[in-house]
Amino acid sequence: MFKHALRCVKKFGGVLEHPAFTHAWAAFDLPKPPREGWLLLNGLWVCTVDQRFYGHVANKPTWLLYNGPAPPELKWGRAPKSEKSIGRDLGGGGRRRQSRRVRSMTPPAFRNVLLSLARAAGTC
């Protein structure tokens, strides 16, 4: 599924979002996104965004790949730590792991960012 989505974004424009540190990025030889700001390489923009800045209950770093005109500035960096975790609890931290449903949720404000990127690329 990632392969098909990547092919479509490269061919038609648009945006692809995936959990940060995904193995898919290396498998498809995509540039690793910087921690802050956009990186343009071979006509594709990449960045890291923490969905907690956009309303997620836990820190949820996400990598974006965008094919379109110059993208907007987003909220960069790592959001303040939450007492909630989307990943596994490594012990001792007291952070509660969220259900699969909560981990996979996209906050409405971040959905709007993704839609605005898709519109800017002319794919919506």
C-alpha positions in Angstrom: 0.0 0.0 0.0 2.9 2.4 0.8 4.5 1.7 -2.5 1.3 2.6 -4.4 0.7 5.8 -2.3 4.3 6.9 -2.9 4.0 6.3 -6.6 0.8 8.3 -6.8 2.3 11.2 -4.8 5.4 11.3 -7.0 3.3 11.1 -10.2 0.3 13.3 -9.4 1.4 15.4 -6.4 0.0 15.4 -2.9 1.1 14.4 0.6 2.0 11.2 2.3 2.2 10.8 6.0 3.7 8.0 7.9 4.9 7.3 11.5 8.3 8.8 12.2 11.3 6.4 12.0 9.3 4.1 9.7 11.3 1.4 7.8 9.4 2.3 4.7 11.4 5.5 4.2 14.7 3.5 4.0 13.1 0.8 1.9 12.1 3.3 -0.8 15.3 5.4 -0.5 13.5 8.5 0.7 15.5 11.3 2.5 15.2 11.2 6.2 13.3 14.3 7.3 14.9 16.9 9.5 13.7 17.5 13.0 12.5 21.1 12.1 11.6 22.6 8.8 11.2 21.2 5.3 13.9 19.5 3.3 13.7 19.6 -0.5 15.4 16.8 -2.3 14.8 15.6 -5.9 11.6 17.7 -6.1 10.1 16.1 -2.9 9.6 18.0 0.4 10.0 16.0 3.6 9.5 17.1 7.3 8.8 15.8 10.8 5.7 17.0 12.6 4.6 16.1 16.1 0.8 15.6 16.0 0.6 16.6 19.7 1.0 20.2 18.5 -2.2 19.7 16.6 -4.3 18.1 19.4 -3.2 14.5 19.7 -3.3 13.3 23.3 0.3 11.9 23.1 3.5 12.7 21.3 3.1 11.3 17.9 6.0 12.2 15.6 5.0 11.9 12.0 7.0 12.1 8.7 5.5 13.9 5.8 6.4 13.6 2.1 5.0 16.4 -0.1 5.0 16.9 -3.8 3.8 20.3 -4.8 4.6 24.0 -4.6 6.5 25.4 -1.7 4.8 24.2 1.5 3.7 26.3 4.4 5.6 26.5 7.7 4.2 24.1 10.3 4.7 23.7 14.1 8.2 22.3 14.3 10.2 20.4 16.9 9.1 18.0 19.6 6.0 19.0 21.5 6.1 19.0 25.3 6.0 15.5 26.7 2.6 14.1 27.5 1.9 11.6 30.4 0.4 9.5 27.7 2.4 7.4 25.2 1.6 6.0 21.8 4.4 3.5 21.9 5.4 0.8 24.2 6.0 1.7 27.9 9.7 1.3 28.4 9.2 1.1 32.2 9.7 3.5 35.0 8.2 6.4 33.2 4.6 6.0 34.4 3.3 6.9 30.9 0.1 5.1 30.0 0.0 3.4 26.6 -2.9 4.4 24.4 -5.3 2.0 22.7 -4.7 1.1 19.0 -7.7 3.3 18.1 -6.3 6.3 20.0 -2.8 5.8 18.6 -4.1 5.8 15.0 -6.3 8.8 15.4 -5.5 12.0 13.4 -6.5 15.2 15.2 -8.9 17.4 13.2 -6.3 20.2 13.1 -3.7 17.9 11.6 -6.2 16.5 9.2 -6.8 20.1 8.0 -3.0 20.5 7.5 -2.9 17.4 5.4 -5.9 18.5 3.3 -4.4 22.0 2.8 -1.2 20.4 1.5 -3.2 18.1 -0.8 -5.2 21.1 -2.1 -2.0 23.1 -2.7 -0.6 20.3 -4.7 -3.8 20.3 -6.8 -4.9 16.8 -5.8 -8.1 17.7 -4.0 
